[in-house]
């Protein structure tokens, strides 16, 4: 019996390698377009409107929308074929940018509405990007596919950081309009090359996207529950700290200019890409990423990056922190997707993003005060301790549950 090649056709018109590359291009184009819109609107709100509040809203839009519209997102992802959903959202993104940049004056309301619309389309695509991997790839292929297809978001972040650092004055409305419309259109056109997905939603399943259904599924599948809870804690504490420190470390802790804020974004994005590639190649070799060692190493690097007094000291440690974070992120994301039934993936993906972003927003809110009162290093120590305490409580609860279930009185 011969094994199919890595580029064998999965009952479709293109092979798995070509499919992975195509999904990567779609993700890179759409994410880059969304990030450019966020950066331009946030920068415009600060520079032209002198409104920090409006600028912060623009940057929070990608996190707020998945929390508020979690059930609607899961329903959309379950009812529409994933190719059509990606095509439609990218086409609407191009149309929204065309309308947005037609305004001669970008006032507060135009910026708020524009950020909300792009944030909603971006949120739908975040769920669809997870669903599409589950639809096209087998359980064994997921751990190889996830890091490659999702690296696009980190490269988009690096591009955004480079623009912030080196070309802030070139971000005109006209240039941003051309770039974002072209990128969204490219992503929409690429979806026509996607093959029909092999999996179909069973009859009656598409209408069952409720919070109670998601929680019941998590209770029924222990492997999914363990991975999902760990993923939410990881995102809340470690990615929440990233959202605080990516500006606070260079600008507040080190007292550096905006160029170094952009440089740190590039460092983090390169660390994420390096982590994704390392995870991919080592997974191919059968390496098991033991989270018991990755968690403390990540926490140590995170704290160490915040006690340096210059960027040559802090930035390499920040690279290590985010590299290790990405290893844990991809391990848990792959575990979640492997443990989730295919027809339930839209609901789980929406629930996952809603919980993570809710946790991140809480972490950012708390961190804003702790950085001001106690400093960035103390905040890093607090977040690392909080994550460790949460994991310890989970471990104790699981141990007690196992002992309770195994007791003779219960058999």
N, C-alpha and C positions, 0 to 999 in steps of 0.2 A: 504493500500500500504506500503510495507516494503522498507526501505532504504538499499542500498548495503553497505556492511561492508567496512572498510578502506582497507581491503586486498582483496576486490572483484576483480575478473579478468576483466580487461578492454578490453574484446574481444581478449585476448592474452593468452599466456601459463603461465604467472606469474602475481601475484597480484601487487597492487600499492606499498605496503611497500617493497616487494622484489625488485621491479623495482627501487625504490628510493635508496635502499642499493646497488644495482648493479651499478647504475650510479655513486654513491659515490665512490665505489672501482675503477671504471674506471678512474674517475677524479683524485683521490688521486694518483694512480699509474703513470699516464701520466704526471701530473703536477710535482710530486716529481722527476721524471726522468729528465724533462726539467730543473728544478731548480738546480739539482745536476750538470748537464752539464754546465749551466751558471756559477755557483759558481767555479767549477773546472777550467774552461777556464779563467775566470777573475782572479782567484788567481794565476794560472800558468803564465798569462801574466805579472802580477805584480812581482811575485817572480823570475821567470826564465828569462823573457825577459826585465824586468825593464821598462815596457811600460804602463803608466797610460792611454794613449789614446786607446790602444787596449783593455785594461780591461774595460774602459767605454763603448766602442762599444759593447762588449759582453753583458753588462748589459742593453744597450739601444735596442738591437736587438728585444726583445719581444714587444717593443713599436713602433719601426720604421716600421716593416713589416706590421702590420695591417693598417697603414696609407697609405703606398705606394701601397699595393695590396688590397685595400678595395673592389673594384669592382670584382676582380678575386676571392676573398674569398666568396663574396655573391653568385657569379655564381656557384662556386664549391658546396657550401652548398645547393643550390637550385636544382642542376642537379643530384647529387648523393643521394641515400638513406642514411639517417644519420647513420645507423648502419655500412654500408659499408665505409662511410667516416671516422668514428672513427677507424674502424678496419684497414683501409689502412694507415692512418696517424701514428698510433701507430706501425704498422709493419715496416713502413719506418723509424720511429724514432729508433727502435731497430737496423735496418740495418745500419743507419747512424752512430750510436754510435759504432757499430762493426767496421766499416771502419775507423772512426775517431781515435779510440784508438789503431788501428793497426800501426799507425805511430810511429816510434821510437823517432822522434823529432817533437814536436809540435811547429812549427815555426809560424811566424805572419800570413802567408797566410792560413795555416791549421786551425788556431784558427778562423780567420775571416770567412772562408768558413763554418766551422763547426757550428759556432754561427748563421750564416745566415740560414743554412739549418734547424737546430733545431728551430730557431725563426719562420721560415715559417710554419713548421709543427705545432708548438705551436699555431700560429695565426689561422690556419685553425680549430684547435680543440676548440679554444676559441669561435668561432662562432658556431661550431657544438654543444657545450655544452648548448648554449642557445636554439638552434633550437630543440634539442632532448627533452628538457623539454616541449616546446610548442607542439611537436608532440604527446607526450605520456600522457599529463595531461590536464585536463579541466581548464577553466578559474578560477573556484573557487579553484581548487587544486594548482594552480601555486604559490600563496603566501605562501603555506606551503612547497612546494617542493623546491623552489629556495634557501632558506637559508640552507637546509640540503644538497643538492647536491653540492652547491658551497663552503661549509665549507672545502672541500678537499684542495682547494688552500691555505687556511690559515694554515692548519695543515702542508702542505708541506713547507710553509714559516717558521713555527716553527722548523721543522726538519733541514732546512737549517741554521737557526740561531743557533741551538744547535751544529751543525757541526762546524760552524765558531767560536763559543765561546769555545768549549771544545775539538774538535778533528781535528784541522787544519792540523796537521802533518800526520794524517791517511788518508788524501784524496789523495791517490796515483792513478796513471792512471789505474792500474789493478783493484783496488777496485771500482773505479768509473765506469769503463767499465762493470764489473759484475753487479753492482747495477742498472745502467741505462738500460742495455739491458734486465735484468730480469723484471724491472718495466714496460718498454714499452711492452714487450712480454705478461706480465700478463694482461695489459689493452687490448691488441689486442685479447687475448683469451676470455676475459670476454664479448666482444661484440657479440660472438656467442650465448650467453645466452639471448641477447636482443630480444624481440618479434618484428614482423613487425609493423611499425607504422600505426596507423589508418588513418592518414591524407595523402593525395596525392596532389602533386602540380597540379593545374588545367592546362589543355592543353594551351600552349601559354604563360604561366606565367614564365616558366623557363628561357626564353630568354630575359626577360625584366629587367635585373639587370643593371640599369644605374643610375648615380647620379641624373639625372633629375627625374626619377621615384621615388627615395627615397624622394627627396625634395617635390615632388607633393603629395606623400602619407602623409607626415608630415603636409603639408598645409591643406589637406582634413580632417584630424582627429585631432580635437583640443585636445582631451585627450592625444593622443600620443605626440603631439607637446609640450604640457606643461611638461609632464613627461620626454621626451627626452632632452629638453633644460635644465631642472633642473638637470638631470643626468650628462649632459656634464659639467655644471658649477660646480657641486659637485665634480666630478672627477678631473677637471682641477685644482681647487683651493685646495681642502682638500687632495685628494690623491696625487696631485702634491707636496704639502708641505710634505706629508709623505715621498716621494722619496728623498726629500732634507734632511729632519730632521733625518731620520733613521741612517744616518752616521754623519751629522753635529751636532746633539744634543749631543751624547756621545763623539765624537772625537774632535769636534771644540769648542762647547759651554762649555762642562764640562771638556774637556781635559783628557778623559779616554782612556784606551787601547782598542784593537780590541775585546777583550772578552766582553766588555760592549756594543759594536756594535751588537754582536750576541745576547746578553741578551735583548737588546731593540727590536730586531726582534722577539724574543720569546714573549715578552710582547705584541707587536702589534698583533701577530698571536693569542695569547690567548684571547685578547680583541675582535678580529674578530669572533672567534669561540663562545665566550660568547654572543656577539651581535646576531649572527645567531640563536643560541639556544633560546635566549630570544625572538627574533622576532617570531620564530616558535611557541613557547608555548603561547605567548600572543596573537598571531593571531588566534590560536585555540580557545582562549577564547573570540574572537571578539573585541579585543583591537584595536583601530584606532591610528596609530602613527602620531601625528600632527607635521608636519615638521616645522610649525611656531615656535615651542618650541625647537625642536631638533637642528635646524640650529644654533641659538645663543648659546645654551649650548655647542655644539661641538666647535664653534669658541672660546668660553671663555676657555674651557679646553685646546685647542690647544695653545692659547697664554700663559696661566698659566704654562703649561709644560716647556715653554722656558724662564721663568724668575727665575726658581729654580736654585740654585747653587750647587746642589748635586743630585746624581741619586735617593736616597730615596725620594727626593722632586719631581723630575721631572717625574720619571717613572710611579707612580700611576696616575698622571694627564694625562700622555700620554696614559695610558690604557683607561681612561675615554674618551679622545678625539677620539680614534679609535673605541671604543665601540659605541659611539653616531654616528660616521660616518657610521658604518656598518648598524645601524638601518635605517638611511636615504637611504643608498645604496640599501638595500633589499626592502624597501618600493617603491622606484622609479623603480628598476629593475622589480619588480612584476607588477607595473602599466604599464610599457612599454610593457611587454609581454601580459598582459591582453587586452591592447588596439590595439594590432597588429593582423591583419588577419593572419591565420596560414600559408598560402602560401607566405606571404610577410615577414615572420620572418627572413629568411636568409639575405635579403637585409637590414632590419632594424638592425639586430645584427651587420652586417659588418659596416654599417654607424655609429652605436653607438660607436663601438670600435675605428673606425678611428677618429671620432671627439674627443672622450675622450683622446686618446693617443696623438693626435695633441695638445690638450689643455695642457696635462700634460708635454709634452716636452717643450712647450713655458713657462710654469710655472717653470720648472726646470732650464731653461736657464736664466730667469729673476731672480729666486731665488738664483742662484749661485753668481750673482753679488751683490744682496742686502744683502746676508749673509756676504759676504766679506766686504762690505762698511759700513753696518749699524748694523749687528748682526742678530742672529736668532730670537730674540723676535720682533724686528722691522719687519722682514720678515713675521712672523706669523700675526702681526697686519695688515700689508699691504694686505696679502692674505685674511684675514677675512673681511677687509673693501671692497676689490675688489668684493668678493662674495656677500656681502650685497648690494653693489651699483648695481651690475648686476641684482639681484633679485628685487630691488626697481624700476629700469628702466623697467623691464618686467611687474611689477605690474602696473606702471603708463601707459604703453602702452596698456595693456589689459583693464584698466579702461576707457581710452579714446576711444578705439575701441568699447567698450560696449555702451558708451554714444552716439557715432556717429551712431551706428547701431540702437539704440532705439529712435533717434530724430524723431519728427513728419515729418520732411521734407523727411526722407528716407523711410517712411512707405507708 
